[in-house]
Structures are given as C-alpha cells and as structure tokens.
C-alpha cells in the first residue's frame, strides 16, 4: 500500500508495525466507556478520571439498516449497524460480508481493519474498519 | 405568575420559492402573524428569528429591513430542526421574565432538494465506509430498534405516511396534498430500510411566525378572545446514553422535555386533544407516541393500527400533514407546528378542525449524526 497508514477515525490506533486496534477510554469514577481519548466523562462529569484502554474488537448487532440511497456517488446498498462491543462502547459502522436480508439483531460480529482505498494528499492510505460476521466464540 | 399568550400566528404556504430571498419569506410570515392580531411591527418590543442555513447572516435584522427598522433587540437563533421552537421559547422566556410585553418569533428556511448534508471534502470520506451519516439512515436505525424491541412492522411505519399525507389534503398551506395509499407508500423507492421515499419528510421553503403577549398586554389590547395560553415551554438536550454517541438518539431527549412540559402544564398526555409532533420520518412518529406518553411503551404500532391518531380519532396527531407532507423547512417547522395548534384551539382549522380541541401539544427535535439532539415541547390551552 505505500506511504504511512493513517487512521480514518481518531479511535483507530495504528502501531509502528502497521497493526491496528480500537483505542478507547474508561471513566474510573463511573465506568462509562468511550471510543477514543477524552478528558472529561460525559456520563458523570468527572474530570481527570479517564484511563486509556484497548476496546474489544467483537460485539453484537444492536440495530441496523440497509442504506439504499446515500449521497451522490456513494455505492449502495450497504448495511450500517450499531454494534455493542463486548465491554462497550457502541460503535456505528458498515457491516460487510453478509447479505442485507441475512443480518439479524444480536448477531455476533467482529471488527476488521481495512485499507479504505482512499489516500490523503501525500498518497498515504486511510485505514478504516468495518464489521464482519463472526461465530459465537468470536472467530470467523 | 401571569401567563404568556400567543395572539397572532400564521405561516406562508410551504413550497419551493427559488426566486425569493430568506428575509422575504420571513417578512411575509411576520406580516401575516401581525395581521392575525391586528398589530404592526412598531408594536413589537423584540424579535427572535430562527434560521439554520444562514445562521451567521443576521436573518432577523434583514427581516426588519424588509418590514420596519424599529431598532428593537434581535436575536438570531439556530438549533438544528428545533430552531423555530427555540426562537419561540426564547421569546416566551423574555416575556416570563418581564423583559418585554409583546414579542415576535419567526422561523424561516430556504432549502435545496434532496438529502440533507453532503460528503466531507478534503479528507477521508466516511460515508459508506464507516456506516452512513444521512438523516434517513439515522431514523431508520431508530425504527429498526423499535422493531427489535416491540416487533413493529414496516407496514405500521408506512401507515404513518398514509395518515399524514391524507391530513395534508385538508391543509391549503401544505406542500403535498395528495393521498398516498398504503401500497404506494410501501412500494416507493427504498431510501434506508424501513423508510421509503414517501416515509421521509419533504425539503421545502417556508416561514412561520408568532406574536407573543403578556397577560397585561392581552388585556390592554382587548385581544383575549382569540388568545391562546402557553401552558408549558420545555427544552432538553440529549442526556448521557451509552449508544447516543454511536448514533444520535431522539427519545431520551423527548422524554426529558415531555416530563418537564407536563409538569409545568399540570396535565398529562390523557388531557391532550391534539398533537403536532416531529415526524421528520415515519419511524419518528411511532417512537414519539411512546416518548410523549401518548401510549405505553411498545404500543405505538397498535396505536397507529387503531386509527385513533388520525383526524376523527380520539387523539389526532399531525393533522396539519406533518413534516412528511406539509413539509419540513428546518428553521420554520417549530413555529409552523405551533401555528397549527393555535389555529385548532381557536376553532379556525376548517376542514381539518379537531372538534372541541382545548389542549394541544407541539413537539420538535433537532440534531444529526454525531452532533447530538435537542427537543422543544410547548403545550397550549384555550385562554
């Protein structure tokens, strides 16, 4: 892929070796979990109590829709899902690798990191993620 | 504490007016509302002007350049689709505080066709790669969640569009005035399941205005006969919810505002004679039945099936045609909903009159994917 991979969203962490993870934070005061880094807890308003954690890359579909019309130029249809990651939080993303009519509430999915195919102005790839179906134990 | 009243309320016919300016649309609505109570812009002591797409361009001042530069304080208001209701509420607050006795609240919007928003430019384009930021997709997720919890069907959501399009045939100021049978709604182009094109609100141009008066001013001017009392004005922003950051929620925010509104008004959902609620998409109407307490949680599908929320039922909802068919000019919507309630409580709603209407509720939400939500609820009663 050429160039240094760049995270497409702030909560994707790309390591020096190119491996990816979901970065999150947990409030030590109330236990709320967030995607990405933050200073103040939106749930309990505690300051200085956020701790960085790695988020799970497995979870379950909470709700989903098949997007049949999007902004002009965007390929459709695709499935969008809100997934409850194991241990939190919920994330919105594209659910790939499954026919829309086969998607079920509560179905097990895992996070897969992918080159989005898009490049920044310097030719570096934007690294995104999507959800893909997984078995109950989290394996494909 | 003395009450605040609406003494004038009116709106322009919602349509597309590409040749007209935003201040011109606002001016027409303002003059209609002033005419409705026989007052003039010289009588107004302050103006709150709601507009979203020109939020940084002093639409309120430009409105006064059209109808009279009297030097009154002007506040330009933006709060997503809750913009108009927020402008109204700010005027109400000022009257409650005794800062003025007569105020004008205007909401106006000029919109293009097609879906709200657009693709990001100059960086990573997330649309399609990491879900969708489109508004119909956001409200599709909300409908699907209702289906997950309560088994609500595609057909039940579609019935909302059938009902509201029917209501609009009775409203000369509605954008679309055509019947849409259930089969037609369900067979229309799928936008985001379960929302077909006929289950999405219409982007139109529009403006609406209301004249608010203190009790003392109503008495002094002798305008009590057609005055409508503001029994409650409540607002909320989205409270913490673990999934709200993943996809914006409009339910908790509505429940917060509703609780406050019913408490202020000293009544409950059972006391309402009609409701204008934020049916930006057909799924929204059903979830808001429950959020506003019009039925128990899980009963919204059965409520639309029963026909009781149609004109002639025991609690008509969106008899104006709603956002789905009357149209949804973002900044104007909140005040247009209020105009409908005022007209109904005065018994002046013509063919779509809810017989014996004494108490009505107007609800709007605003927000978007990744930016949060707002809710404004007003309860009105016959004076």
Boltz contact constraints between the chains, C-beta under 6 A:
constraints:
  - contact:
      token1: [A, 8]
      token2: [B, 124]
      max_distance: 6.0
  - contact:
      token1: [A, 42]
      token2: [B, 240]
      max_distance: 6.0
  - contact:
      token1: [A, 43]
      token2: [B, 240]
      max_distance: 6.0
  - contact:
      token1: [A, 63]
      token2: [B, 141]
      max_distance: 6.0
  - contact:
      token1: [A, 63]
      token2: [B, 144]
      max_distance: 6.0
  - contact:
      token1: [A, 63]
      token2: [B, 145]
      max_distance: 6.0
  - contact:
      token1: [A, 65]
      token2: [B, 137]
      max_distance: 6.0
  - contact:
      token1: [A, 65]
      token2: [B, 140]
      max_distance: 6.0
  - contact:
      token1: [A, 65]
      token2: [B, 141]
      max_distance: 6.0
  - contact:
      token1: [A, 65]
      token2: [B, 144]
      max_distance: 6.0
  - contact:
      token1: [A, 65]
      token2: [B, 192]
      max_distance: 6.0
  - contact:
      token1: [A, 65]
      token2: [B, 193]
      max_distance: 6.0
  - contact:
      token1: [A, 66]
      token2: [B, 193]
      max_distance: 6.0
  - contact:
      token1: [A, 67]
      token2: [B, 132]
      max_distance: 6.0
  - contact:
      token1: [A, 67]
      token2: [B, 137]
      max_distance: 6.0
  - contact:
      token1: [A, 67]
      token2: [B, 192]
      max_distance: 6.0
  - contact:
      token1: [A, 68]
      token2: [B, 190]
      max_distance: 6.0
  - contact:
      token1: [A, 69]
      token2: [B, 191]
      max_distance: 6.0
  - contact:
      token1: [A, 70]
      token2: [B, 127]
      max_distance: 6.0
  - contact:
      token1: [A, 70]
      token2: [B, 128]
      max_distance: 6.0
  - contact:
      token1: [A, 70]
      token2: [B, 132]
      max_distance: 6.0
  - contact:
      token1: [A, 70]
      token2: [B, 134]
      max_distance: 6.0
  - contact:
      token1: [A, 71]
      token2: [B, 118]
      max_distance: 6.0
  - contact:
      token1: [A, 71]
      token2: [B, 119]
      max_distance: 6.0
  - contact:
      token1: [A, 71]
      token2: [B, 127]
      max_distance: 6.0
  - contact:
      token1: [A, 74]
      token2: [B, 127]
      max_distance: 6.0
  - contact:
      token1: [A, 74]
      token2: [B, 128]
      max_distance: 6.0
  - contact:
      token1: [A, 78]
      token2: [B, 128]
      max_distance: 6.0
  - contact:
      token1: [A, 80]
      token2: [B, 131]
      max_distance: 6.0
  - contact:
      token1: [A, 80]
      token2: [B, 132]
      max_distance: 6.0
  - contact:
      token1: [A, 80]
      token2: [B, 137]
      max_distance: 6.0
  - contact:
      token1: [A, 82]
      token2: [B, 246]
      max_distance: 6.0
  - contact:
      token1: [A, 82]
      token2: [B, 247]
      max_distance: 6.0
  - contact:
      token1: [A, 89]
      token2: [B, 242]
      max_distance: 6.0
  - contact:
      token1: [A, 90]
      token2: [B, 243]
      max_distance: 6.0
  - contact:
      token1: [A, 90]
      token2: [B, 246]
      max_distance: 6.0
  - contact:
      token1: [A, 91]
      token2: [B, 246]
      max_distance: 6.0
  - contact:
      token1: [A, 92]
      token2: [B, 131]
      max_distance: 6.0
  - contact:
      token1: [A, 92]
      token2: [B, 246]
      max_distance: 6.0
  - contact:
      token1: [A, 92]
      token2: [B, 247]
      max_distance: 6.0
  - contact:
      token1: [A, 93]
      token2: [B, 130]
      max_distance: 6.0
  - contact:
      token1: [A, 93]
      token2: [B, 131]
      max_distance: 6.0
  - contact:
      token1: [A, 94]
      token2: [B, 131]
      max_distance: 6.0
  - contact:
      token1: [A, 105]
      token2: [B, 148]
      max_distance: 6.0
  - contact:
      token1: [A, 116]
      token2: [B, 129]
      max_distance: 6.0
  - contact:
      token1: [A, 118]
      token2: [B, 124]
      max_distance: 6.0
  - contact:
      token1: [A, 126]
      token2: [B, 124]
      max_distance: 6.0
  - contact:
      token1: [A, 128]
      token2: [B, 129]
      max_distance: 6.0
  - contact:
      token1: [A, 128]
      token2: [B, 130]
      max_distance: 6.0
